[in-house]
Amino acid sequence: MIIERTKGEVIIKVPSFVNTEGIQRIIDLLAYREATAKSNAKEKDIDNLVKEIKKGWWAKNKKRFVK
C-alpha cells in the first residue's frame, strides 16, 4: 500500500488483489467522514436520519421486491 499526501488530497494505492468489498467499505466510511466533517450534528443524529431515509425508500419500493 502506498499513501501520498499532496496539497489538496491524500492518495491511497492498494494492490489489485485486495478485496474490493473491503475497499468499498473503507471508501464509504471516508465519504461519510468527509460529508460530516464540518457538521455540528452528532453521528447518532445522522445515523437516525439515514434510517428514516431507508424506511421511506423501502415503503416506495417494497412492491418491486415483495409480491
HTML snippet that shows the backbone in 3Dmol.js (N, CA, C, O; Angstrom):
<script src="https://3Dmol.org/build/3Dmol-min.js"></script>
<div id="view" style="width:600px;height:400px;position:relative"></div>
<script>
const pdb = `
ATOM      1  N   MET A   1       0.847  -1.167   0.000  1.00  0.00           N
ATOM      2  CA  MET A   1       0.000   0.000   0.000  1.00  0.00           C
ATOM      3  C   MET A   1       0.894   1.232   0.000  1.00  0.00           C
ATOM      4  O   MET A   1       1.932   1.274   0.661  1.00  0.00           O
ATOM      5  N   ILE A   2       0.457   2.240  -0.768  1.00  0.00           N
ATOM      6  CA  ILE A   2       1.191   3.497  -0.858  1.00  0.00           C
ATOM      7  C   ILE A   2       0.234   4.629  -0.493  1.00  0.00           C
ATOM      8  O   ILE A   2      -0.877   4.707  -1.015  1.00  0.00           O
ATOM      9  N   ILE A   3       0.669   5.491   0.394  1.00  0.00           N
ATOM     10  CA  ILE A   3      -0.127   6.658   0.773  1.00  0.00           C
ATOM     11  C   ILE A   3       0.678   7.906   0.443  1.00  0.00           C
ATOM     12  O   ILE A   3       1.800   8.079   0.919  1.00  0.00           O
ATOM     13  N   GLU A   4       0.093   8.770  -0.374  1.00  0.00           N
ATOM     14  CA  GLU A   4       0.746  10.024  -0.767  1.00  0.00           C
ATOM     15  C   GLU A   4      -0.114  11.196  -0.334  1.00  0.00           C
ATOM     16  O   GLU A   4      -1.339  11.148  -0.445  1.00  0.00           O
ATOM     17  N   ARG A   5       0.516  12.235   0.152  1.00  0.00           N
ATOM     18  CA  ARG A   5      -0.206  13.459   0.501  1.00  0.00           C
ATOM     19  C   ARG A   5       0.265  14.557  -0.433  1.00  0.00           C
ATOM     20  O   ARG A   5       1.463  14.819  -0.549  1.00  0.00           O
ATOM     21  N   THR A   6      -0.700  15.208  -1.108  1.00  0.00           N
ATOM     22  CA  THR A   6      -0.396  16.353  -1.945  1.00  0.00           C
ATOM     23  C   THR A   6      -0.994  17.584  -1.265  1.00  0.00           C
ATOM     24  O   THR A   6      -1.495  17.484  -0.145  1.00  0.00           O
ATOM     25  N   LYS A   7      -0.948  18.720  -1.913  1.00  0.00           N
ATOM     26  CA  LYS A   7      -1.511  19.930  -1.319  1.00  0.00           C
ATOM     27  C   LYS A   7      -3.002  19.799  -1.029  1.00  0.00           C
ATOM     28  O   LYS A   7      -3.483  20.268   0.003  1.00  0.00           O
ATOM     29  N   GLY A   8      -3.734  19.157  -1.945  1.00  0.00           N
ATOM     30  CA  GLY A   8      -5.178  19.140  -1.800  1.00  0.00           C
ATOM     31  C   GLY A   8      -5.813  17.795  -1.511  1.00  0.00           C
ATOM     32  O   GLY A   8      -7.030  17.718  -1.343  1.00  0.00           O
ATOM     33  N   GLU A   9      -5.021  16.727  -1.447  1.00  0.00           N
ATOM     34  CA  GLU A   9      -5.630  15.415  -1.263  1.00  0.00           C
ATOM     35  C   GLU A   9      -4.644  14.389  -0.726  1.00  0.00           C
ATOM     36  O   GLU A   9      -3.435  14.618  -0.704  1.00  0.00           O
ATOM     37  N   VAL A  10      -5.174  13.276  -0.301  1.00  0.00           N
ATOM     38  CA  VAL A  10      -4.383  12.117   0.100  1.00  0.00           C
ATOM     39  C   VAL A  10      -4.705  11.009  -0.897  1.00  0.00           C
ATOM     40  O   VAL A  10      -5.875  10.710  -1.135  1.00  0.00           O
ATOM     41  N   ILE A  11      -3.690  10.409  -1.473  1.00  0.00           N
ATOM     42  CA  ILE A  11      -3.867   9.358  -2.469  1.00  0.00           C
ATOM     43  C   ILE A  11      -3.433   8.035  -1.849  1.00  0.00           C
ATOM     44  O   ILE A  11      -2.316   7.903  -1.350  1.00  0.00           O
ATOM     45  N   ILE A  12      -4.334   7.063  -1.890  1.00  0.00           N
ATOM     46  CA  ILE A  12      -4.051   5.736  -1.337  1.00  0.00           C
ATOM     47  C   ILE A  12      -4.077   4.738  -2.482  1.00  0.00           C
ATOM     48  O   ILE A  12      -5.071   4.633  -3.201  1.00  0.00           O
ATOM     49  N   LYS A  13      -2.990   4.012  -2.649  1.00  0.00           N
ATOM     50  CA  LYS A  13      -2.908   2.995  -3.696  1.00  0.00           C
ATOM     51  C   LYS A  13      -2.769   1.635  -3.030  1.00  0.00           C
ATOM     52  O   LYS A  13      -1.926   1.437  -2.155  1.00  0.00           O
ATOM     53  N   VAL A  14      -3.616   0.698  -3.462  1.00  0.00           N
ATOM     54  CA  VAL A  14      -3.558  -0.659  -2.926  1.00  0.00           C
ATOM     55  C   VAL A  14      -3.398  -1.634  -4.088  1.00  0.00           C
ATOM     56  O   VAL A  14      -3.828  -1.339  -5.202  1.00  0.00           O
ATOM     57  N   PRO A  15      -2.787  -2.789  -3.843  1.00  0.00           N
ATOM     58  CA  PRO A  15      -2.619  -3.768  -4.907  1.00  0.00           C
ATOM     59  C   PRO A  15      -3.973  -4.257  -5.432  1.00  0.00           C
ATOM     60  O   PRO A  15      -4.959  -4.277  -4.695  1.00  0.00           O
ATOM     61  N   SER A  16      -4.014  -4.644  -6.695  1.00  0.00           N
ATOM     62  CA  SER A  16      -5.265  -5.046  -7.327  1.00  0.00           C
ATOM     63  C   SER A  16      -5.851  -6.331  -6.741  1.00  0.00           C
ATOM     64  O   SER A  16      -7.031  -6.608  -6.954  1.00  0.00           O
ATOM     65  N   PHE A  17      -5.077  -7.109  -6.020  1.00  0.00           N
ATOM     66  CA  PHE A  17      -5.600  -8.359  -5.456  1.00  0.00           C
ATOM     67  C   PHE A  17      -6.382  -8.145  -4.152  1.00  0.00           C
ATOM     68  O   PHE A  17      -6.979  -9.087  -3.630  1.00  0.00           O
ATOM     69  N   VAL A  18      -6.382  -6.932  -3.630  1.00  0.00           N
ATOM     70  CA  VAL A  18      -7.109  -6.635  -2.396  1.00  0.00           C
ATOM     71  C   VAL A  18      -8.608  -6.707  -2.668  1.00  0.00           C
ATOM     72  O   VAL A  18      -9.078  -6.225  -3.698  1.00  0.00           O
ATOM     73  N   ASN A  19      -9.354  -7.304  -1.749  1.00  0.00           N
ATOM     74  CA  ASN A  19     -10.794  -7.486  -1.868  1.00  0.00           C
ATOM     75  C   ASN A  19     -11.505  -6.152  -2.072  1.00  0.00           C
ATOM     76  O   ASN A  19     -11.376  -5.245  -1.251  1.00  0.00           O
ATOM     77  N   THR A  20     -12.256  -6.033  -3.166  1.00  0.00           N
ATOM     78  CA  THR A  20     -12.910  -4.766  -3.481  1.00  0.00           C
ATOM     79  C   THR A  20     -14.051  -4.443  -2.527  1.00  0.00           C
ATOM     80  O   THR A  20     -14.351  -3.268  -2.315  1.00  0.00           O
ATOM     81  N   GLU A  21     -14.689  -5.443  -1.950  1.00  0.00           N
ATOM     82  CA  GLU A  21     -15.750  -5.178  -0.973  1.00  0.00           C
ATOM     83  C   GLU A  21     -15.193  -4.470   0.254  1.00  0.00           C
ATOM     84  O   GLU A  21     -15.806  -3.536   0.771  1.00  0.00           O
ATOM     85  N   GLY A  22     -14.054  -4.906   0.708  1.00  0.00           N
ATOM     86  CA  GLY A  22     -13.408  -4.264   1.844  1.00  0.00           C
ATOM     87  C   GLY A  22     -12.997  -2.835   1.522  1.00  0.00           C
ATOM     88  O   GLY A  22     -13.155  -1.933   2.344  1.00  0.00           O
ATOM     89  N   ILE A  23     -12.471  -2.637   0.321  1.00  0.00           N
ATOM     90  CA  ILE A  23     -12.092  -1.295  -0.104  1.00  0.00           C
ATOM     91  C   ILE A  23     -13.325  -0.397  -0.163  1.00  0.00           C
ATOM     92  O   ILE A  23     -13.271   0.757   0.262  1.00  0.00           O
ATOM     93  N   GLN A  24     -14.439  -0.920  -0.690  1.00  0.00           N
ATOM     94  CA  GLN A  24     -15.661  -0.125  -0.779  1.00  0.00           C
ATOM     95  C   GLN A  24     -16.157   0.289   0.594  1.00  0.00           C
ATOM     96  O   GLN A  24     -16.631   1.412   0.768  1.00  0.00           O
ATOM     97  N   ARG A  25     -16.056  -0.596   1.567  1.00  0.00           N
ATOM     98  CA  ARG A  25     -16.472  -0.255   2.932  1.00  0.00           C
ATOM     99  C   ARG A  25     -15.628   0.877   3.494  1.00  0.00           C
ATOM    100  O   ARG A  25     -16.140   1.772   4.165  1.00  0.00           O
ATOM    101  N   ILE A  26     -14.336   0.831   3.216  1.00  0.00           N
ATOM    102  CA  ILE A  26     -13.441   1.896   3.679  1.00  0.00           C
ATOM    103  C   ILE A  26     -13.787   3.210   2.971  1.00  0.00           C
ATOM    104  O   ILE A  26     -13.825   4.264   3.607  1.00  0.00           O
ATOM    105  N   ILE A  27     -14.038   3.154   1.667  1.00  0.00           N
ATOM    106  CA  ILE A  27     -14.404   4.351   0.913  1.00  0.00           C
ATOM    107  C   ILE A  27     -15.711   4.930   1.431  1.00  0.00           C
ATOM    108  O   ILE A  27     -15.843   6.148   1.559  1.00  0.00           O
ATOM    109  N   ASP A  28     -16.679   4.067   1.732  1.00  0.00           N
ATOM    110  CA  ASP A  28     -17.953   4.535   2.279  1.00  0.00           C
ATOM    111  C   ASP A  28     -17.738   5.273   3.604  1.00  0.00           C
ATOM    112  O   ASP A  28     -18.328   6.326   3.844  1.00  0.00           O
ATOM    113  N   LEU A  29     -16.890   4.705   4.451  1.00  0.00           N
ATOM    114  CA  LEU A  29     -16.600   5.353   5.726  1.00  0.00           C
ATOM    115  C   LEU A  29     -15.934   6.708   5.509  1.00  0.00           C
ATOM    116  O   LEU A  29     -16.299   7.690   6.155  1.00  0.00           O
ATOM    117  N   LEU A  30     -14.960   6.765   4.600  1.00  0.00           N
ATOM    118  CA  LEU A  30     -14.281   8.029   4.324  1.00  0.00           C
ATOM    119  C   LEU A  30     -15.244   9.061   3.733  1.00  0.00           C
ATOM    120  O   LEU A  30     -15.169  10.242   4.072  1.00  0.00           O
ATOM    121  N   ALA A  31     -16.141   8.626   2.859  1.00  0.00           N
ATOM    122  CA  ALA A  31     -17.130   9.547   2.289  1.00  0.00           C
ATOM    123  C   ALA A  31     -18.043  10.083   3.380  1.00  0.00           C
ATOM    124  O   ALA A  31     -18.387  11.265   3.387  1.00  0.00           O
ATOM    125  N   TYR A  32     -18.433   9.212   4.299  1.00  0.00           N
ATOM    126  CA  TYR A  32     -19.268   9.614   5.435  1.00  0.00           C
ATOM    127  C   TYR A  32     -18.530  10.642   6.293  1.00  0.00           C
ATOM    128  O   TYR A  32     -19.098  11.665   6.674  1.00  0.00           O
ATOM    129  N   ARG A  33     -17.272  10.365   6.589  1.00  0.00           N
ATOM    130  CA  ARG A  33     -16.469  11.294   7.403  1.00  0.00           C
ATOM    131  C   ARG A  33     -16.299  12.638   6.705  1.00  0.00           C
ATOM    132  O   ARG A  33     -16.368  13.688   7.343  1.00  0.00           O
ATOM    133  N   GLU A  34     -16.079  12.603   5.398  1.00  0.00           N
ATOM    134  CA  GLU A  34     -15.921  13.841   4.639  1.00  0.00           C
ATOM    135  C   GLU A  34     -17.218  14.643   4.652  1.00  0.00           C
ATOM    136  O   GLU A  34     -17.199  15.859   4.840  1.00  0.00           O
ATOM    137  N   ALA A  35     -18.337  13.964   4.453  1.00  0.00           N
ATOM    138  CA  ALA A  35     -19.634  14.644   4.404  1.00  0.00           C
ATOM    139  C   ALA A  35     -20.018  15.257   5.742  1.00  0.00           C
ATOM    140  O   ALA A  35     -20.728  16.262   5.788  1.00  0.00           O
ATOM    141  N   THR A  36     -19.557  14.661   6.817  1.00  0.00           N
ATOM    142  CA  THR A  36     -19.959  15.129   8.144  1.00  0.00           C
ATOM    143  C   THR A  36     -18.868  15.918   8.871  1.00  0.00           C
ATOM    144  O   THR A  36     -19.064  16.334  10.013  1.00  0.00           O
ATOM    145  N   ALA A  37     -17.741  16.123   8.231  1.00  0.00           N
ATOM    146  CA  ALA A  37     -16.595  16.754   8.889  1.00  0.00           C
ATOM    147  C   ALA A  37     -16.894  18.151   9.431  1.00  0.00           C
ATOM    148  O   ALA A  37     -16.416  18.514  10.505  1.00  0.00           O
ATOM    149  N   LYS A  38     -17.670  18.924   8.705  1.00  0.00           N
ATOM    150  CA  LYS A  38     -17.939  20.301   9.120  1.00  0.00           C
ATOM    151  C   LYS A  38     -19.310  20.453   9.759  1.00  0.00           C
ATOM    152  O   LYS A  38     -19.771  21.567  10.006  1.00  0.00           O
ATOM    153  N   SER A  39     -19.947  19.340  10.021  1.00  0.00           N
ATOM    154  CA  SER A  39     -21.300  19.359  10.580  1.00  0.00           C
ATOM    155  C   SER A  39     -21.253  19.436  12.099  1.00  0.00           C
ATOM    156  O   SER A  39     -20.341  18.909  12.738  1.00  0.00           O
ATOM    157  N   ASN A  40     -22.246  20.097  12.657  1.00  0.00           N
ATOM    158  CA  ASN A  40     -22.392  20.123  14.109  1.00  0.00           C
ATOM    159  C   ASN A  40     -23.272  18.990  14.607  1.00  0.00           C
ATOM    160  O   ASN A  40     -23.418  18.791  15.813  1.00  0.00           O
ATOM    161  N   ALA A  41     -23.860  18.245  13.671  1.00  0.00           N
ATOM    162  CA  ALA A  41     -24.712  17.118  14.041  1.00  0.00           C
ATOM    163  C   ALA A  41     -23.861  16.004  14.644  1.00  0.00           C
ATOM    164  O   ALA A  41     -22.692  15.835  14.296  1.00  0.00           O
ATOM    165  N   LYS A  42     -24.464  15.263  15.541  1.00  0.00           N
ATOM    166  CA  LYS A  42     -23.777  14.131  16.132  1.00  0.00           C
ATOM    167  C   LYS A  42     -23.967  12.916  15.229  1.00  0.00           C
ATOM    168  O   LYS A  42     -24.961  12.822  14.509  1.00  0.00           O
ATOM    169  N   GLU A  43     -23.024  12.000  15.268  1.00  0.00           N
ATOM    170  CA  GLU A  43     -23.082  10.807  14.428  1.00  0.00           C
ATOM    171  C   GLU A  43     -24.393  10.047  14.633  1.00  0.00           C
ATOM    172  O   GLU A  43     -24.966   9.517  13.681  1.00  0.00           O
ATOM    173  N   LYS A  44     -24.856   9.998  15.865  1.00  0.00           N
ATOM    174  CA  LYS A  44     -26.112   9.312  16.162  1.00  0.00           C
ATOM    175  C   LYS A  44     -27.281   9.971  15.435  1.00  0.00           C
ATOM    176  O   LYS A  44     -28.157   9.276  14.920  1.00  0.00           O
ATOM    177  N   ASP A  45     -27.305  11.310  15.385  1.00  0.00           N
ATOM    178  CA  ASP A  45     -28.362  12.026  14.679  1.00  0.00           C
ATOM    179  C   ASP A  45     -28.361  11.690  13.186  1.00  0.00           C
ATOM    180  O   ASP A  45     -29.418  11.488  12.589  1.00  0.00           O
ATOM    181  N   ILE A  46     -27.194  11.634  12.602  1.00  0.00           N
ATOM    182  CA  ILE A  46     -27.068  11.322  11.182  1.00  0.00           C
ATOM    183  C   ILE A  46     -27.480   9.882  10.921  1.00  0.00           C
ATOM    184  O   ILE A  46     -28.170   9.605   9.940  1.00  0.00           O
ATOM    185  N   ASP A  47     -27.068   8.964  11.785  1.00  0.00           N
ATOM    186  CA  ASP A  47     -27.466   7.567  11.632  1.00  0.00           C
ATOM    187  C   ASP A  47     -28.986   7.426  11.680  1.00  0.00           C
ATOM    188  O   ASP A  47     -29.564   6.648  10.919  1.00  0.00           O
ATOM    189  N   ASN A  48     -29.629   8.172  12.565  1.00  0.00           N
ATOM    190  CA  ASN A  48     -31.095   8.134  12.653  1.00  0.00           C
ATOM    191  C   ASN A  48     -31.732   8.676  11.377  1.00  0.00           C
ATOM    192  O   ASN A  48     -32.737   8.141  10.910  1.00  0.00           O
ATOM    193  N   LEU A  49     -31.159   9.727  10.817  1.00  0.00           N
ATOM    194  CA  LEU A  49     -31.659  10.288   9.574  1.00  0.00           C
ATOM    195  C   LEU A  49     -31.548   9.269   8.438  1.00  0.00           C
ATOM    196  O   LEU A  49     -32.470   9.124   7.636  1.00  0.00           O
ATOM    197  N   VAL A  50     -30.430   8.573   8.376  1.00  0.00           N
ATOM    198  CA  VAL A  50     -30.238   7.544   7.353  1.00  0.00           C
ATOM    199  C   VAL A  50     -31.295   6.458   7.490  1.00  0.00           C
ATOM    200  O   VAL A  50     -31.854   6.008   6.490  1.00  0.00           O
ATOM    201  N   LYS A  51     -31.574   6.033   8.714  1.00  0.00           N
ATOM    202  CA  LYS A  51     -32.605   5.009   8.939  1.00  0.00           C
ATOM    203  C   LYS A  51     -33.956   5.486   8.429  1.00  0.00           C
ATOM    204  O   LYS A  51     -34.687   4.716   7.807  1.00  0.00           O
ATOM    205  N   GLU A  52     -34.294   6.731   8.681  1.00  0.00           N
ATOM    206  CA  GLU A  52     -35.574   7.280   8.222  1.00  0.00           C
ATOM    207  C   GLU A  52     -35.637   7.315   6.693  1.00  0.00           C
ATOM    208  O   GLU A  52     -36.667   6.994   6.100  1.00  0.00           O
ATOM    209  N   ILE A  53     -34.544   7.701   6.074  1.00  0.00           N
ATOM    210  CA  ILE A  53     -34.499   7.749   4.611  1.00  0.00           C
ATOM    211  C   ILE A  53     -34.676   6.348   4.036  1.00  0.00           C
ATOM    212  O   ILE A  53     -35.418   6.157   3.072  1.00  0.00           O
ATOM    213  N   LYS A  54     -33.994   5.370   4.629  1.00  0.00           N
ATOM    214  CA  LYS A  54     -34.107   3.993   4.146  1.00  0.00           C
ATOM    215  C   LYS A  54     -35.528   3.468   4.312  1.00  0.00           C
ATOM    216  O   LYS A  54     -36.020   2.740   3.450  1.00  0.00           O
ATOM    217  N   LYS A  55     -36.196   3.827   5.412  1.00  0.00           N
ATOM    218  CA  LYS A  55     -37.585   3.411   5.612  1.00  0.00           C
ATOM    219  C   LYS A  55     -38.459   3.953   4.500  1.00  0.00           C
ATOM    220  O   LYS A  55     -39.302   3.233   3.964  1.00  0.00           O
ATOM    221  N   GLY A  56     -38.269   5.209   4.149  1.00  0.00           N
ATOM    222  CA  GLY A  56     -39.037   5.828   3.080  1.00  0.00           C
ATOM    223  C   GLY A  56     -38.784   5.155   1.744  1.00  0.00           C
ATOM    224  O   GLY A  56     -39.713   4.938   0.966  1.00  0.00           O
ATOM    225  N   TRP A  57     -37.531   4.825   1.478  1.00  0.00           N
ATOM    226  CA  TRP A  57     -37.191   4.148   0.232  1.00  0.00           C
ATOM    227  C   TRP A  57     -37.881   2.796   0.187  1.00  0.00           C
ATOM    228  O   TRP A  57     -38.456   2.431  -0.838  1.00  0.00           O
ATOM    229  N   TRP A  58     -37.832   2.052   1.277  1.00  0.00           N
ATOM    230  CA  TRP A  58     -38.429   0.726   1.315  1.00  0.00           C
ATOM    231  C   TRP A  58     -39.936   0.819   1.110  1.00  0.00           C
ATOM    232  O   TRP A  58     -40.514   0.004   0.391  1.00  0.00           O
ATOM    233  N   ALA A  59     -40.571   1.793   1.729  1.00  0.00           N
ATOM    234  CA  ALA A  59     -42.018   1.956   1.566  1.00  0.00           C
ATOM    235  C   ALA A  59     -42.372   2.202   0.101  1.00  0.00           C
ATOM    236  O   ALA A  59     -43.380   1.689  -0.385  1.00  0.00           O
ATOM    237  N   LYS A  60     -41.562   2.974  -0.597  1.00  0.00           N
ATOM    238  CA  LYS A  60     -41.828   3.291  -2.003  1.00  0.00           C
ATOM    239  C   LYS A  60     -41.497   2.133  -2.940  1.00  0.00           C
ATOM    240  O   LYS A  60     -42.128   1.994  -3.988  1.00  0.00           O
ATOM    241  N   ASN A  61     -40.521   1.300  -2.582  1.00  0.00           N
ATOM    242  CA  ASN A  61     -40.028   0.274  -3.482  1.00  0.00           C
ATOM    243  C   ASN A  61     -40.361  -1.152  -3.084  1.00  0.00           C
ATOM    244  O   ASN A  61     -40.009  -2.088  -3.802  1.00  0.00           O
ATOM    245  N   LYS A  62     -41.023  -1.336  -1.973  1.00  0.00           N
ATOM    246  CA  LYS A  62     -41.316  -2.674  -1.458  1.00  0.00           C
ATOM    247  C   LYS A  62     -42.023  -3.555  -2.496  1.00  0.00           C
ATOM    248  O   LYS A  62     -41.724  -4.743  -2.624  1.00  0.00           O
ATOM    249  N   LYS A  63     -42.953  -2.961  -3.224  1.00  0.00           N
ATOM    250  CA  LYS A  63     -43.725  -3.720  -4.215  1.00  0.00           C
ATOM    251  C   LYS A  63     -42.834  -4.300  -5.314  1.00  0.00           C
ATOM    252  O   LYS A  63     -43.183  -5.317  -5.914  1.00  0.00           O
ATOM    253  N   ARG A  64     -41.727  -3.687  -5.578  1.00  0.00           N
ATOM    254  CA  ARG A  64     -40.806  -4.188  -6.595  1.00  0.00           C
ATOM    255  C   ARG A  64     -40.124  -5.482  -6.168  1.00  0.00           C
ATOM    256  O   ARG A  64     -39.689  -6.263  -7.015  1.00  0.00           O
ATOM    257  N   PHE A  65     -40.028  -5.716  -4.851  1.00  0.00           N
ATOM    258  CA  PHE A  65     -39.272  -6.850  -4.347  1.00  0.00           C
ATOM    259  C   PHE A  65     -40.136  -7.934  -3.694  1.00  0.00           C
ATOM    260  O   PHE A  65     -39.781  -9.113  -3.706  1.00  0.00           O
ATOM    261  N   VAL A  66     -41.270  -7.522  -3.126  1.00  0.00           N
ATOM    262  CA  VAL A  66     -42.141  -8.455  -2.423  1.00  0.00           C
ATOM    263  C   VAL A  66     -43.482  -8.489  -3.149  1.00  0.00           C
ATOM    264  O   VAL A  66     -44.118  -7.458  -3.365  1.00  0.00           O
ATOM    265  N   LYS A  67     -43.898  -9.705  -3.521  1.00  0.00           N
ATOM    266  CA  LYS A  67     -45.177  -9.828  -4.240  1.00  0.00           C
ATOM    267  C   LYS A  67     -46.158 -10.638  -3.466  1.00  0.00           C
ATOM    268  O   LYS A  67     -47.284 -10.844  -3.919  1.00  0.00           O
TER     269      LYS A  67
END
`;
const viewer = $3Dmol.createViewer("view");
viewer.addModel(pdb, "pdb");
viewer.setStyle({}, {cartoon: {color: "spectrum"}});
viewer.zoomTo();
viewer.render();
</script>
